[in-house]
Structure formats: structure tokens, C-alpha cells
Amino acid sequence: MSEVGVAEIPVVQGGPPPLPRIDASVKNPLLDGRILPTLLKLSAPNVVALSAGTCVAIAETSYIGRLGTEPLAAMALVFPLVILTMTMSGGAMGGGVASAIARSLGAGDVQRASTLAIHALMIGFCFGLFFTAGILIFGPYLLALLGGRGRVLTEAVGYSEIFFGGATIPWLMNTMAAVLRGTGNMKLPSAIVLWAAFCQIVLGGILGLGLGPIPQFGMRGVAAGTLVAFASGLLIMSWYVLSGRSRLTLELKGFRFRGAMFSDILKVGAVSCFSPLQVVLTVTIFTHMLAQFGNEVLAGYGIGARLEFMLTSLAFAVGIASVPMIGMAIGAGRIARARRINWIASGVSFGAVGLVGGFIAIFPDLWVNLFTDDPGVRDASRRYLSTAAPMFAFIGVSISLYFSSQGAAKVLGPVLAQSARLVFVIAGGWVLTKQGASSQSFFWLAAISMIVLGVLAAAAVKLTRWAPKAAVLTVPAA
């Protein structure tokens, strides 16, 4: 992808240091290219990388299934916490990072974008430490509260102790990827995801199941393999940026932290964090409701929820690609273009997720049979997918709109749509529990809540006024 043209601005002697500015003679495809082809070009590396994530989910669920039904149920318990870490670091705060950097580049301020990157890494490191402390202290109680008992609880705690003991690693890896995506570089972060996925499959399988002289570490081994894979990705991206190959350089000499930089990231990232938090809270509450039906239903739902995550990652690929496009358009004051990008991205997400979700709803065994031979688990997973999979498209729309709103720094509407879904699930679950409803009724509750989320997110974005930030100081060229 072509670089954003930058030129130095001459200043009068004794004046302020020159700010970089966009050279209008150099076309930026994110600002001037045709929307759909540019969006698809940016999305393609993400789709390829996230397809590797599908392979990870299949492989991981498969070898955890070989450890037994209890470890499979344990993964269903701990999975929402893992997803919270990954979506909050990569999608929520990561989107805030990419948005801030893209808006600075769109306004022509490369120096500010570089300074934002350093602040972003400090934010990621602190959030990682927060997750480590929180899960190590309160994780066992939370997992027990979710319905974990006996060996299921033991396996879930073992996984969480290893994974969250190194929570700074996924946080820093995803933050560094967000920095690169904010510049429009989708290829390297996607290549890193591919590399990490390969390492995760190999190392997780070896450490989880054992191989030759390597003993079987079970769930702890699976978690350790994931951390090692993420650490290798972080090291590669750090080398790339520090070597000067990126559009941004991390200038540490004379660096000092600035409140305005933290604010620019957190005003989007902090609000955005409430979305994955509510998503995980929704899934957690729903998991707790299903725990009353036994390990087979819980494990079956876990298999279906994994597919939900995999398919909606298609919307993630499109949505995250829209962030730098919309951010640069907003920074350049081109609001109408930013709006068009938003609706095109949401339409692509709805179609892609809906097509695959509908197919799996008709043929659920294509997914279910990959993971288990247990009749009860297979039955529960089939019923969930037949009911909910067609509605995954609405989650896809909400995810795309959420990322587009991050690019515009107007993310409150999609976050409130998640709040409405959470309330809907809590209220509906309470009514169904009081009535002694079957697990199938809860599956219908999940499906309807997805429609509520997608419709409200679209309405919120439609009604929200997008406007550029206050004008950035510029000095005319001589």
C-alpha cells in the first residue's frame, strides 16, 4: 500500500518546530480510493489471518475434547474470560489506538501519531497487569460462581492461572498490531496472526496432550502454548517498528507522557471496552443459566459459541479495516465518505456472516462432529446452531458498526446497543428460569437477542452525528 505523502513545513526562525503535513500531491488510497475495493483489499489479510484463528479453534477444541468432557466444559467456562482479554485488547482499546493514529495521519500530523503509539503501549501494559491481578485473585471464585464444580472447576482454574498470569503478552501484542493497523498496514499484523496461530496449534497440542518425552500438561499446557505463540508475534512486530520500517517511529529520546495523548486514545478505547465487557457478561450470564442443564448442554453450547466467535471474526476483519479509512476521512473532514464506508462495511459483514451461519444452521453436523462423539453434547450443540446460527449475521452488523464508530470517535451508540442486549438476556433469562423452561427456550432467547443488538446498533449509528474533531493546528507551506 502506498505511503501517505509527508512534507516538512518551513517556519520562521525562532518559531515552533515544524509539524509534518500531508502532501496533497501524493494520493492516499484510504482517503481517495474507491471504497469497496479498498475496504476489501484491507480486509483480505485480516480474513486470511482470522481463518487461521478458525483452525486454532478447531484444533484446540479437538484436543481438549480428547482430554474428556470435563475439560471441554471447563473451556466453556473460561472461554468468555479469554475472549474478554482478546476483544478488549485487540478490538476495543485496539480500535481506540488505531482510530487515534488514523485521525492524526488524516490531519497530517505524523509526529503526533508516533507519540500516540508509545502512550498506547503503556496503556496496554497497564491493562495487562490489571487482568493478571484480577483473574489470579478472583478467577477461582468467578469460575465457581459460573457453575464450575469438581474437575470442571479445577481444569478451568488451571488454564486461567497460566494464561492470565501472562496477560500482558496478549495485551501488548494486540496493541502493537493496532498501532500498525492505524497506519493502514493490515498485512504485517495479519501475517503475525497466521504465525501465532501456527505456533499455538503446534505448541498447544504438544504441551496439552504430550509428545514423546514431553509429558501431558492438559489445560495448563494448552494455555502455555498460547502465551508462547503470542510472545513470538509481539517480538516480531516490535522489531519491525523499532527498526524504522513502519510509518511510525517510537522516539523515546526526550519522550514524556502527555495527558492529551492518553485522552485521545481512551475517549474511544475506554468507552469501547464496555462493549466486549458487556458481550462477555452476556455470555457469562447465559453460560450460568445453561449450567443448570448439566455438563452436556454446557459443552454443547461451548462448541456452538466457538463457531459464533469464528464467524463474527469475519465482521471483525471488515470492521477493523474500516477504522483507518473512516479515521483518516474524519481527520480530513470528509464526513460523507466516512458515512459511506460505514454502511458498505456493515453490509459486507451482514452478508458474509449470514451466508455461512445460515449454511451451518442447515448442516450443523459439519461443525459439531469435529469435536465430540458424545450424543448429549452433539444434540445440544446441534439445537443451538440450528436456532441461533442464522442470527449471527446481526452480530456481524453490530461488530462492523462498532468499529466504524471507533474510526469516527463516536462509539457510544453501539455500546449502548450492547447494554440493551444484556438487559434483554437478563430479563428474558429470569422469566424463563421462573417458568422452568427447557434449554431450547434459552437458545431462542440467545437468537432473538442477536436481532435486538443488530437493529439497535444500526439505529444508533444512523442517529449519531459524525463530525470532525476541532481543527488541528496547521502552518501553510511556503
C-alpha positions as CSV (number, residue, x, y, z in Angstrom):
1,M,0.0,0.0,0.0
2,S,1.3,3.4,-0.9
3,E,2.7,5.6,1.9
4,V,0.9,8.8,3.0
5,G,2.9,11.7,1.5
6,V,4.6,13.9,4.1
7,A,6.3,17.2,3.7
8,E,8.0,19.5,6.2
9,I,6.6,23.0,6.7
10,P,9.1,25.9,6.7
11,V,8.8,28.1,9.7
12,V,10.1,31.5,10.7
13,Q,13.3,31.4,12.7
14,G,12.5,31.2,16.4
15,G,9.1,29.8,15.8
16,P,7.8,26.4,16.8
17,P,9.3,23.2,15.4
18,P,7.8,22.1,12.1
19,L,4.8,19.7,12.0
20,P,4.6,17.1,9.3
21,R,1.8,17.5,6.9
22,I,0.1,15.5,4.2
23,D,1.5,16.2,0.8
24,A,-1.6,16.7,-1.4
25,S,0.3,15.7,-4.5
26,V,0.6,12.1,-3.1
27,K,-2.7,10.2,-3.2
28,N,-3.7,8.2,-0.2
29,P,-5.9,5.2,-1.2
30,L,-7.5,5.2,2.2
31,L,-8.8,8.7,1.5
32,D,-9.1,8.8,-2.3
33,G,-9.6,5.2,-3.4
34,R,-12.9,3.6,-4.3
35,I,-14.5,2.5,-1.1
36,L,-15.5,-1.2,-1.7
37,P,-12.3,-2.3,-3.4
38,T,-10.1,-0.5,-0.9
39,L,-12.1,-2.0,2.0
40,L,-11.9,-5.5,0.6
41,K,-8.2,-5.1,-0.1
42,L,-7.6,-4.1,3.6
43,S,-9.9,-6.8,4.9
44,A,-8.4,-9.6,2.8
45,P,-5.3,-10.1,5.0
46,N,-7.4,-10.0,8.1
47,V,-9.8,-12.6,6.7
48,V,-6.9,-14.9,5.9
49,A,-5.4,-14.4,9.3
50,L,-8.7,-15.0,11.1
51,S,-9.2,-18.1,9.1
52,A,-6.1,-19.3,10.8
53,G,-8.0,-18.5,14.0
54,T,-10.7,-20.9,12.9
55,C,-8.1,-23.6,12.6
56,V,-6.8,-22.8,16.1
57,A,-10.4,-23.1,17.5
58,I,-10.9,-26.4,15.7
59,A,-7.6,-27.8,16.8
60,E,-7.8,-26.5,20.3
61,T,-11.4,-27.7,20.9
62,S,-10.5,-31.0,19.3
63,Y,-7.6,-31.9,21.5
64,I,-9.3,-30.5,24.6
65,G,-12.2,-32.8,23.7
66,R,-9.7,-35.7,23.8
67,L,-8.9,-34.8,27.4
68,G,-12.5,-35.5,28.3
69,T,-16.0,-33.9,28.7
70,E,-14.9,-32.1,31.9
71,P,-12.0,-30.2,30.2
72,L,-14.4,-29.3,27.4
73,A,-16.9,-28.0,29.8
74,A,-14.1,-26.2,31.7
75,M,-13.1,-24.4,28.4
76,A,-16.7,-23.3,28.0
77,L,-16.4,-21.7,31.5
78,V,-13.1,-19.9,30.9
79,F,-13.6,-19.1,27.3
80,P,-15.6,-15.8,28.0
81,L,-12.7,-14.5,30.1
82,V,-10.2,-15.3,27.3
83,I,-12.4,-13.7,24.7
84,L,-12.8,-10.6,27.0
85,T,-9.0,-10.2,27.1
86,M,-8.6,-10.6,23.3
87,T,-11.5,-8.5,22.2
88,M,-10.8,-5.7,24.8
89,S,-7.1,-5.5,23.8
90,G,-7.5,-6.1,20.1
91,G,-10.9,-4.7,19.3
92,A,-11.9,-2.2,22.0
93,M,-8.7,-0.5,23.2
94,G,-7.0,-1.6,20.0
95,G,-9.7,0.2,18.0
96,G,-9.2,3.3,20.1
97,V,-5.5,3.2,19.3
98,A,-6.0,2.7,15.6
99,S,-8.6,5.4,15.5
100,A,-6.4,8.0,17.2
101,I,-3.4,7.2,15.0
102,A,-5.6,7.2,11.8
103,R,-7.2,10.6,12.7
104,S,-3.8,12.1,13.3
105,L,-2.5,10.8,10.0
106,G,-5.6,12.0,8.2
107,A,-5.0,15.5,9.6
108,G,-1.3,15.3,8.5
109,D,0.3,15.1,12.0
110,V,2.7,12.2,11.8
111,Q,4.7,13.2,14.8
112,R,1.5,13.1,17.0
113,A,0.7,9.7,15.6
114,S,4.1,8.4,16.6
115,T,3.8,9.8,20.1
116,L,0.3,8.2,20.4
117,A,1.9,4.8,19.7
118,I,4.1,5.0,22.8
119,H,1.2,6.1,25.0
120,A,-0.8,3.2,23.6
121,L,1.8,0.6,24.6
122,M,1.8,1.9,28.1
123,I,-1.9,1.6,28.3
124,G,-1.7,-2.0,27.0
125,F,0.9,-2.9,29.6
126,C,-1.1,-1.5,32.5
127,F,-4.3,-3.2,31.4
128,G,-2.4,-6.5,31.1
129,L,-1.2,-6.2,34.7
130,F,-4.8,-5.4,35.8
131,F,-6.1,-8.6,34.1
132,T,-3.3,-10.6,35.7
133,A,-4.0,-9.4,39.2
134,G,-7.8,-9.6,38.8
135,I,-8.0,-13.1,37.5
136,L,-5.4,-14.6,39.7
137,I,-7.1,-13.2,42.8
138,F,-10.8,-13.5,41.9
139,G,-10.8,-16.0,39.0
140,P,-11.5,-19.2,41.0
141,Y,-14.4,-17.5,42.8
142,L,-15.8,-16.2,39.5
143,L,-15.5,-19.6,37.8
144,A,-17.2,-21.3,40.7
145,L,-20.0,-18.7,40.5
146,L,-20.5,-19.5,36.9
147,G,-21.3,-23.1,37.8
148,G,-17.8,-24.8,37.9
149,R,-17.7,-27.8,40.2
150,G,-15.2,-30.6,40.8
151,R,-12.9,-31.4,38.0
152,V,-14.5,-28.9,35.7
153,L,-13.6,-26.1,38.1
154,T,-10.1,-27.5,38.6
155,E,-9.4,-27.6,34.9
156,A,-10.7,-24.1,34.3
157,V,-8.7,-22.6,37.2
158,G,-5.5,-24.4,35.9
159,Y,-6.0,-22.9,32.4
160,S,-6.7,-19.4,33.7
161,E,-3.7,-19.3,36.1
162,I,-1.3,-19.9,33.2
163,F,-3.0,-17.7,30.5
164,F,-3.8,-14.7,32.7
165,G,-0.5,-15.0,34.6
166,G,1.0,-13.7,31.3
167,A,-1.9,-11.4,30.3
168,T,0.5,-8.5,29.5
169,I,1.6,-10.6,26.5
170,P,-1.7,-10.6,24.5
171,W,-2.4,-7.0,25.5
172,L,1.0,-5.8,24.2
173,M,0.7,-7.9,21.1
174,N,-2.7,-6.6,20.2
175,T,-1.8,-3.0,21.0
176,M,1.2,-3.2,18.7
177,A,-1.0,-4.7,16.0
178,A,-3.5,-1.8,16.5
179,V,-0.7,0.7,16.1
180,L,0.3,-0.8,12.7
181,R,-3.4,-1.0,11.6
182,G,-3.9,2.6,12.4
183,T,-1.3,3.5,9.7
184,G,-3.2,1.3,7.2
185,N,-0.8,-1.6,7.5
186,M,-3.0,-4.7,7.6
187,K,-0.6,-7.1,6.1
188,L,2.0,-7.4,8.9
189,P,-0.5,-7.8,11.8
190,S,-2.3,-10.4,9.8
191,A,0.9,-12.3,9.0
192,I,1.7,-12.3,12.7
193,V,-1.7,-13.7,13.5
194,L,-1.0,-16.5,11.0
195,W,2.4,-17.2,12.6
196,A,0.9,-17.1,16.1
197,A,-1.9,-19.4,15.1
198,F,0.6,-22.0,13.7
199,C,2.6,-21.9,16.9
200,Q,-0.5,-22.1,19.0
201,I,-1.7,-25.2,17.3
202,V,1.6,-27.0,17.5
203,L,2.7,-25.9,20.9
204,G,-0.8,-26.2,22.5
205,G,-1.3,-29.7,21.1
206,I,2.2,-30.9,22.2
207,L,2.0,-29.4,25.7
208,G,-1.7,-30.2,26.2
209,L,-1.6,-33.9,25.0
210,G,2.1,-34.7,25.4
211,L,4.5,-35.9,22.7
212,G,7.5,-38.3,23.2
213,P,9.4,-37.2,26.3
214,I,7.2,-34.2,26.8
215,P,4.5,-35.1,29.4
216,Q,0.8,-34.3,29.1
217,F,0.2,-30.9,30.9
218,G,-3.5,-30.8,30.0
219,M,-5.3,-27.5,30.1
220,R,-2.2,-25.7,31.6
221,G,-0.2,-26.9,28.6
222,V,-2.7,-25.5,26.1
223,A,-2.6,-22.1,27.9
224,A,1.2,-22.1,27.9
225,G,1.3,-22.8,24.2
226,T,-0.9,-19.9,23.5
227,L,1.2,-17.5,25.5
228,V,4.5,-18.6,23.8
229,A,2.8,-18.1,20.4
230,F,1.6,-14.6,21.3
231,A,5.1,-13.7,22.7
232,S,6.7,-14.6,19.4
233,G,4.3,-12.4,17.5
234,L,4.9,-9.4,19.8
235,L,8.7,-9.7,19.4
236,I,8.4,-9.7,15.6
237,M,6.2,-6.6,15.4
238,S,8.4,-4.8,18.0
239,W,11.4,-5.4,15.9
240,Y,9.6,-4.1,12.8
241,V,8.6,-0.9,14.4
242,L,11.9,-0.3,16.2
243,S,13.9,-1.0,13.1
244,G,12.3,2.0,11.3
245,R,10.4,0.0,8.8
246,S,7.0,1.3,9.9
247,R,5.4,4.6,9.0
248,L,5.7,5.5,12.7
249,T,8.9,5.6,14.8
250,L,9.0,5.2,18.5
251,E,11.1,8.1,19.5
252,L,12.0,7.5,23.2
253,K,14.6,10.2,23.4
254,G,13.2,13.2,25.3
255,F,9.8,11.5,25.5
256,R,7.4,12.5,28.2
257,F,3.8,11.3,28.9
258,R,1.1,13.7,28.0
259,G,-2.5,13.7,29.3
260,A,-3.9,14.8,25.9
261,M,-2.5,11.7,24.2
262,F,-3.9,9.3,26.8
263,S,-7.3,11.2,26.4
264,D,-7.3,10.9,22.7
265,I,-6.9,7.1,22.9
266,L,-9.1,6.5,26.0
267,K,-12.0,8.6,24.9
268,V,-12.7,5.9,22.3
269,G,-10.9,2.9,23.8
270,A,-12.2,3.2,27.3
271,V,-15.8,3.6,26.1
272,S,-15.3,0.8,23.6
273,C,-14.1,-1.5,26.4
274,F,-17.7,-1.6,27.8
275,S,-18.8,-3.4,24.6
276,P,-16.7,-6.6,25.0
277,L,-17.2,-6.4,28.7
278,Q,-21.0,-6.5,28.1
279,V,-20.6,-9.2,25.5
280,V,-18.7,-11.4,27.9
281,L,-21.1,-10.5,30.7
282,T,-23.9,-11.6,28.5
283,V,-22.2,-14.8,27.5
284,T,-21.2,-15.4,31.2
285,I,-24.8,-14.9,32.5
286,F,-26.1,-17.1,29.7
287,T,-23.5,-19.8,30.5
288,H,-24.6,-19.7,34.1
289,M,-28.2,-20.1,33.1
290,L,-27.3,-23.2,31.0
291,A,-25.2,-24.8,33.8
292,Q,-28.4,-25.9,35.4
293,F,-29.0,-28.3,32.5
294,G,-25.7,-30.2,33.1
295,N,-22.2,-30.5,31.5
296,E,-23.5,-31.9,28.2
297,V,-25.6,-28.9,27.4
298,L,-22.8,-26.6,28.7
299,A,-20.2,-28.3,26.5
300,G,-22.6,-28.3,23.5
301,Y,-23.2,-24.6,23.8
302,G,-19.5,-24.1,24.1
303,I,-18.9,-25.7,20.8
304,G,-21.6,-23.6,19.2
305,A,-20.3,-20.4,20.8
306,R,-16.9,-21.1,19.3
307,L,-18.4,-21.1,15.9
308,E,-20.2,-17.9,16.7
309,F,-16.9,-16.3,17.6
310,M,-15.2,-17.6,14.4
311,L,-17.9,-16.4,12.1
312,T,-18.2,-13.0,13.7
313,S,-14.5,-12.7,13.3
314,L,-15.3,-12.1,9.6
315,A,-17.1,-8.9,10.7
316,F,-14.1,-8.1,12.8
317,A,-11.9,-8.4,9.7
318,V,-14.1,-6.0,7.7
319,G,-14.8,-3.7,10.7
320,I,-11.1,-3.2,11.8
321,A,-10.2,-2.5,8.1
322,S,-12.8,0.4,8.2
323,V,-11.2,2.1,11.2
324,P,-8.2,3.7,9.4
325,M,-10.4,4.5,6.4
326,I,-13.0,6.3,8.5
327,G,-10.5,7.8,10.9
328,M,-8.5,9.4,8.1
329,A,-11.7,10.6,6.4
330,I,-12.9,12.2,9.6
331,G,-9.4,13.7,10.2
332,A,-9.6,15.2,6.7
333,G,-13.1,16.5,7.3
334,R,-14.7,14.2,4.7
335,I,-17.8,13.1,6.7
336,A,-19.9,11.9,3.8
337,R,-17.2,9.5,2.7
338,A,-16.8,8.2,6.3
339,R,-20.6,7.5,6.4
340,R,-20.5,5.6,3.1
341,I,-17.6,3.5,4.3
342,N,-19.6,2.6,7.4
343,W,-22.7,1.4,5.6
344,I,-20.7,-0.5,3.0
345,A,-18.7,-2.3,5.7
346,S,-21.8,-3.2,7.6
347,G,-23.5,-4.6,4.5
348,V,-20.4,-6.8,3.7
349,S,-20.3,-8.1,7.3
350,F,-24.0,-8.9,7.3
351,G,-23.8,-10.8,4.1
352,A,-20.6,-12.8,4.8
353,V,-21.6,-13.8,8.3
354,G,-25.2,-14.5,7.4
355,L,-24.3,-16.7,4.5
356,V,-22.0,-19.0,6.4
357,G,-24.2,-19.0,9.6
358,G,-27.3,-20.0,7.5
359,F,-25.4,-22.8,5.9
360,I,-24.2,-24.2,9.3
361,A,-27.7,-23.9,10.7
362,I,-28.9,-26.3,7.9
363,F,-25.9,-28.7,8.3
364,P,-24.8,-28.3,11.9
365,D,-23.1,-31.7,11.9
366,L,-20.3,-30.3,9.7
367,W,-19.1,-28.4,12.7
368,V,-20.3,-30.5,15.7
369,N,-18.8,-33.8,14.5
370,L,-15.3,-32.2,14.5
371,F,-15.2,-32.1,18.3
372,T,-17.2,-34.8,20.1
373,D,-18.8,-38.2,19.8
374,D,-20.8,-37.7,23.0
375,P,-24.5,-38.0,22.0
376,G,-25.8,-35.5,24.6
377,V,-23.2,-32.8,23.7
378,R,-23.8,-33.3,20.0
379,D,-27.6,-32.9,20.5
380,A,-27.2,-29.7,22.5
381,S,-24.8,-28.2,20.0
382,R,-27.0,-29.1,17.0
383,R,-30.0,-27.5,18.6
384,Y,-28.1,-24.3,19.5
385,L,-26.7,-23.9,16.0
386,S,-30.0,-24.7,14.2
387,T,-31.6,-22.0,16.3
388,A,-29.0,-19.2,16.6
389,A,-26.6,-19.6,13.7
390,P,-28.8,-17.7,11.2
391,M,-28.9,-14.7,13.6
392,F,-25.1,-14.5,13.7
393,A,-25.4,-12.0,10.8
394,F,-26.9,-9.4,13.2
395,I,-23.9,-9.7,15.5
396,G,-21.8,-9.2,12.4
397,V,-23.5,-6.0,11.7
398,S,-23.2,-4.8,15.2
399,I,-19.4,-5.5,15.2
400,S,-18.9,-3.7,11.9
401,L,-20.8,-0.7,13.1
402,Y,-18.9,-0.7,16.4
403,F,-15.5,-0.5,14.6
404,S,-16.8,2.1,12.2
405,S,-17.9,4.2,15.1
406,Q,-14.5,3.9,16.6
407,G,-13.0,5.4,13.5
408,A,-15.3,8.3,13.9
409,A,-14.7,8.6,17.6
410,K,-18.4,8.2,18.2
411,V,-18.7,4.8,19.7
412,L,-21.3,5.3,22.5
413,G,-24.3,4.3,20.4
414,P,-23.1,0.7,19.6
415,V,-22.0,0.3,23.2
416,L,-25.5,1.2,24.4
417,A,-26.9,-1.3,22.0
418,Q,-24.9,-4.0,23.7
419,S,-26.3,-2.7,27.0
420,A,-29.8,-3.2,25.7
421,R,-29.0,-6.8,24.7
422,L,-27.6,-7.5,28.1
423,V,-30.7,-6.3,29.8
424,F,-32.8,-8.3,27.3
425,V,-30.9,-11.5,28.1
426,I,-31.1,-11.0,31.9
427,A,-34.8,-10.2,31.9
428,G,-35.6,-13.0,29.4
429,G,-33.5,-15.5,31.3
430,W,-35.1,-14.6,34.6
431,V,-38.6,-15.2,33.1
432,L,-37.6,-18.5,31.5
433,T,-36.0,-19.7,34.7
434,K,-39.1,-18.9,36.7
435,Q,-41.2,-20.8,34.2
436,G,-38.8,-23.8,34.3
437,A,-38.2,-23.6,30.6
438,S,-36.1,-26.0,28.6
439,S,-32.6,-25.4,27.3
440,Q,-34.1,-24.9,23.8
441,S,-36.1,-21.9,25.1
442,F,-32.8,-20.3,26.2
443,F,-31.3,-21.0,22.8
444,W,-34.2,-19.0,21.3
445,L,-33.5,-16.2,23.8
446,A,-29.9,-16.0,22.6
447,A,-31.0,-15.9,18.9
448,I,-33.6,-13.1,19.5
449,S,-31.1,-11.1,21.5
450,M,-28.8,-11.0,18.4
451,I,-31.5,-9.4,16.3
452,V,-32.1,-6.8,19.1
453,L,-28.4,-6.0,19.1
454,G,-28.0,-5.6,15.3
455,V,-31.2,-3.4,14.9
456,L,-30.4,-1.1,17.8
457,A,-26.7,-0.7,16.7
458,A,-27.8,0.3,13.2
459,A,-30.3,2.8,14.6
460,A,-27.8,4.3,17.0
461,V,-25.2,4.9,14.2
462,K,-27.9,6.3,11.9
463,L,-29.0,8.8,14.5
464,T,-25.5,9.8,15.7
465,R,-24.0,12.9,14.2
466,W,-20.4,12.4,13.0
467,A,-18.2,15.5,12.9
468,P,-14.5,16.0,12.8
469,K,-12.6,16.9,15.8
470,A,-11.7,20.5,16.4
471,A,-9.3,21.7,13.7
472,V,-5.7,20.7,14.1
473,L,-3.2,23.5,14.0
474,T,-1.5,23.7,10.6
475,V,1.0,26.0,9.1
476,P,0.7,26.9,5.4
477,A,3.5,25.8,3.2
478,A,5.8,28.5,1.9
